[in-house]
Amino acid sequence: MLFKSIILVAFMCLVRCDPGDDTKYPITSYKVEDILKVQGEVIKDTVGWLLKTKEETLGSVKILNYIHDHIKNMDNKMMNWAKGLKVKQGLNVAYDIFNYINRWVYDFGFHKAMAEILIISNKTEAPIAVAKFAVTSRVIDWRTDVDTKRREVEPTECADEQTLWNQWKHEIDETLETLDDLIPKLKSSKSNYWAKQHQRMRDFIGNNSPKIDSMVKGITDPAKRTKTLCILVEQIHLLNTVASSRPPAK
């Protein structure tokens, strides 16, 4: 049975699902508190869809496909944007960094995490882990679209290079502190699957931020170096915002 499940997930071709109608969630303001209100609706509707779908024949496959579709969609948009940075703005190193992250986080990390869902031994933990993965994939994909639209109407104003380096270090430190606080809590609540995935994220960021620093410092054009750093600060800030956000209390 496990082998058959792996085959189903590998091909993702038996059941297709609606990845979500974003026209239901109009954004009229890009203030954090206003985005979080709409995000709460996205989460609520996603949870409702999960509760209904899990009762269907092949519902579990449908939900795994849902996760795959949203993460793949987000990854495709990220890489298309990164290619634009290279082709249109000449930010080759920015593209190289995103391509490196894509290879290790998406091509390797995400697919490994998906495969490990199938071998969670704790039957109580398994459905919760899948549900969290589904909601996270939906929210990240949605927030990627929101941020793309935000940049079109509110272009980011880049600070000077030294300020950006300070901001970059602050965002990295904040990310690691958040993970260092969260991982033990996940373990104590018996959410071992997510503790493992967050530990991998922590290891990747901790081990690779010096490599990214070196790549940026190697850019000889000061304007391109500053712009690349500005983009990185903006993206990790978005990651921190999404990771720390919760649906508003009713």
WOJO-V538769 format. One record per residue. N is the residue number from 1. RES is the residue in three letters. SS is DSSP state (helix for helix, strand for strand, loop for the rest). PHI is phi in whole degrees, 0 to 359 (none if undefined). PSI is psi in whole degrees, 0 to 359 (999 if undefined). Layout:
# WOJO-V538769
<<N,RES,SS,PHI,PSI> <N,RES,SS,PHI,PSI>>
This chain:
# WOJO-V538769
<<1,MET,loop,none,318> <2,LEU,helix,299,317> <3,PHE,helix,299,316> <4,LYS,helix,298,321> <5,SER,helix,297,318> <6,ILE,helix,298,319> <7,ILE,helix,298,318> <8,LEU,helix,298,315> <9,VAL,helix,291,323> <10,ALA,helix,298,319> <11,PHE,helix,270,332> <12,MET,loop,47,47> <13,CYS,loop,234,355> <14,LEU,loop,283,318> <15,VAL,loop,227,130> <16,ARG,loop,255,150> <17,CYS,loop,227,156> <18,ASP,loop,290,117> <19,PRO,loop,287,357> <20,GLY,loop,120,140> <21,ASP,loop,259,102> <22,ASP,helix,286,350> <23,THR,helix,292,345> <24,LYS,helix,285,347> <25,TYR,loop,235,69> <26,PRO,loop,292,141> <27,ILE,loop,255,118> <28,THR,loop,253,349> <29,SER,loop,212,143> <30,TYR,loop,259,17> <31,LYS,loop,292,143> <32,VAL,helix,305,315> <33,GLU,helix,295,328> <34,ASP,helix,286,321> <35,ILE,helix,297,319> <36,LEU,helix,296,327> <37,LYS,helix,297,314> <38,VAL,helix,291,321> <39,GLN,helix,301,324> <40,GLY,helix,301,322> <41,GLU,helix,291,321> <42,VAL,helix,300,314> <43,ILE,helix,296,314> <44,LYS,helix,300,315> <45,ASP,helix,292,323> <46,THR,helix,294,316> <47,VAL,helix,299,318> <48,GLY,helix,299,318> <49,TRP,helix,296,319> <50,LEU,helix,296,316> <51,LEU,helix,298,322> <52,LYS,helix,286,317> <53,THR,helix,290,325> <54,LYS,loop,297,340> <55,GLU,loop,274,350> <56,GLU,loop,281,156> <57,THR,loop,298,131> <58,LEU,loop,63,22> <59,GLY,helix,299,322> <60,SER,helix,296,322> <61,VAL,helix,294,321> <62,LYS,helix,297,320> <63,ILE,helix,290,318> <64,LEU,helix,298,322> <65,ASN,helix,295,322> <66,TYR,helix,300,314> <67,ILE,helix,299,311> <68,HIS,helix,302,314> <69,ASP,helix,298,317> <70,HIS,helix,290,318> <71,ILE,helix,292,319> <72,LYS,helix,297,318> <73,ASN,helix,298,314> <74,MET,helix,298,317> <75,ASP,helix,296,318> <76,ASN,helix,299,318> <77,LYS,helix,294,320> <78,MET,helix,298,315> <79,MET,helix,287,325> <80,ASN,helix,296,320> <81,TRP,helix,295,316> <82,ALA,helix,298,321> <83,LYS,helix,296,324> <84,GLY,helix,296,322> <85,LEU,helix,299,322> <86,LYS,helix,286,311> <87,VAL,helix,285,316> <88,LYS,helix,271,330> <89,GLN,helix,244,355> <90,GLY,loop,70,23> <91,LEU,loop,269,71> <92,ASN,helix,298,320> <93,VAL,helix,291,324> <94,ALA,helix,301,315> <95,TYR,helix,298,316> <96,ASP,helix,300,321> <97,ILE,helix,294,313> <98,PHE,helix,293,325> <99,ASN,helix,294,321> <100,TYR,helix,296,314> <101,ILE,helix,297,318> <102,ASN,helix,301,316> <103,ARG,helix,295,317> <104,TRP,helix,273,324> <105,VAL,helix,275,317> <106,TYR,helix,270,299> <107,ASP,helix,300,322> <108,PHE,helix,257,301> <109,GLY,helix,296,312> <110,PHE,helix,296,314> <111,HIS,helix,292,329> <112,LYS,helix,293,317> <113,ALA,helix,297,320> <114,MET,helix,297,317> <115,ALA,helix,296,324> <116,GLU,helix,288,340> <117,ILE,helix,303,322> <118,LEU,loop,289,345> <119,ILE,loop,242,21> <120,ILE,loop,295,121> <121,SER,loop,281,330> <122,ASN,loop,279,111> <123,LYS,helix,289,342> <124,THR,helix,282,322> <125,GLU,helix,288,326> <126,ALA,helix,305,306> <127,PRO,helix,295,328> <128,ILE,helix,291,317> <129,ALA,helix,299,316> <130,VAL,helix,295,316> <131,ALA,helix,298,317> <132,LYS,helix,297,320> <133,PHE,helix,297,317> <134,ALA,helix,295,313> <135,VAL,helix,295,317> <136,THR,helix,299,316> <137,SER,helix,297,321> <138,ARG,helix,294,313> <139,VAL,helix,293,317> <140,ILE,helix,298,317> <141,ASP,helix,297,315> <142,TRP,helix,296,315> <143,ARG,helix,294,330> <144,THR,helix,299,316> <145,ASP,helix,295,317> <146,VAL,helix,299,316> <147,ASP,helix,292,326> <148,THR,helix,298,315> <149,LYS,helix,293,323> <150,ARG,helix,297,318> <151,ARG,helix,296,330> <152,GLU,helix,292,325> <153,VAL,helix,256,338> <154,GLU,loop,229,72> <155,PRO,loop,305,141> <156,THR,loop,291,132> <157,GLU,loop,266,118> <158,CYS,loop,278,137> <159,ALA,loop,281,181> <160,ASP,loop,289,164> <161,GLU,helix,300,316> <162,GLN,helix,296,320> <163,THR,helix,298,320> <164,LEU,helix,295,321> <165,TRP,helix,298,320> <166,ASN,helix,296,318> <167,GLN,helix,294,319> <168,TRP,helix,299,313> <169,LYS,helix,297,319> <170,HIS,helix,299,316> <171,GLU,helix,293,319> <172,ILE,helix,298,311> <173,ASP,helix,300,320> <174,GLU,helix,294,320> <175,THR,helix,298,313> <176,LEU,helix,294,321> <177,GLU,helix,296,319> <178,THR,helix,299,315> <179,LEU,helix,292,321> <180,ASP,helix,296,329> <181,ASP,helix,281,323> <182,LEU,helix,282,319> <183,ILE,helix,303,312> <184,PRO,helix,298,326> <185,LYS,helix,293,321> <186,LEU,helix,296,318> <187,LYS,helix,295,318> <188,SER,helix,292,335> <189,SER,loop,268,11> <190,LYS,loop,66,21> <191,SER,loop,268,67> <192,ASN,helix,294,323> <193,TYR,helix,301,311> <194,TRP,helix,286,331> <195,ALA,helix,299,317> <196,LYS,helix,295,316> <197,GLN,helix,294,320> <198,HIS,helix,290,328> <199,GLN,helix,294,321> <200,ARG,helix,297,320> <201,MET,helix,297,317> <202,ARG,helix,298,316> <203,ASP,helix,296,318> <204,PHE,helix,297,313> <205,ILE,helix,293,314> <206,GLY,helix,298,320> <207,ASN,helix,281,332> <208,ASN,helix,255,346> <209,SER,helix,299,324> <210,PRO,helix,296,325> <211,LYS,helix,295,317> <212,ILE,helix,294,319> <213,ASP,helix,305,314> <214,SER,helix,296,320> <215,MET,helix,297,317> <216,VAL,helix,291,316> <217,LYS,helix,296,338> <218,GLY,loop,281,353> <219,ILE,loop,285,121> <220,THR,loop,279,332> <221,ASP,loop,280,114> <222,PRO,helix,302,321> <223,ALA,helix,294,317> <224,LYS,helix,290,326> <225,ARG,helix,296,315> <226,THR,helix,295,317> <227,LYS,helix,295,318> <228,THR,helix,298,316> <229,LEU,helix,295,321> <230,CYS,helix,300,316> <231,ILE,helix,296,317> <232,LEU,helix,296,317> <233,VAL,helix,299,316> <234,GLU,helix,298,318> <235,GLN,helix,288,319> <236,ILE,helix,287,331> <237,HIS,helix,295,319> <238,LEU,helix,298,317> <239,LEU,helix,302,314> <240,ASN,helix,296,321> <241,THR,helix,296,314> <242,VAL,helix,294,317> <243,ALA,helix,296,328> <244,SER,helix,263,358> <245,SER,loop,274,151> <246,ARG,loop,224,155> <247,PRO,loop,298,144> <248,PRO,loop,295,148> <249,ALA,loop,292,141> <250,LYS,loop,274,999>>
